[in-house]
Amino acid sequence: MIALDLDNTIICYDKAFRSAAARLDCLPDGTGFSKTQIKASALAKGGNELWTRLQGLAYGEEITKAALFPGCVEFASAAPRGELAILSHKTVFPVIGPRVDLRQAALDFLAGTPLCDIPVYFFATREEKVAKLAELQARALIDDLAEVFETPGFPSETIFHLFDPENTRPDWTASPRLRSWHEARHLLIEDPIE
């Protein structure tokens, strides 16, 4: 079993964040900005409250502008049937802003993709996510948050793979670091280490 994180691992929210930032008038100056640059702009213009509101919009109403990360579908297609599960640490509603069911928005998004048959589990806390990982006896987890790996109780038999397509953690050495889903497919599906 290979467990996959959802937000910013399977789903790329770049366009959703750009759209949300435009709605809230906190786009950075220039063009071609990343989520990291949008976050910095939102924090500078309105602090954590604006950033929190922006996240709620991106993960809720603006999720229709999101996309799957390149190579994710090919990874899932190459995996043996029943080998994948999606584990998401996601609140039900945004802390600030429109009351949109964020979990249902994510499920609706996935329903329109080739990943629609992969089981999805939602959790309120990282600890619950880690407990499910242990219950599933997953051999691997692909996740963009190192904090999940650092959560007490993370199963020793599960290999954590940090998904880092923007190279934000070049110093990460605690476990394998993946720059793309192509790398993930090669490492975990085509040439797995048993």
Summary of the structure (lengths in Angstrom):
residues: 194
radius of gyration: 16.6
end to end distance: 12.6
largest distance: 49.9
contacts: 605
relative contact order: 0.17
helix: 42%
strand: 15%
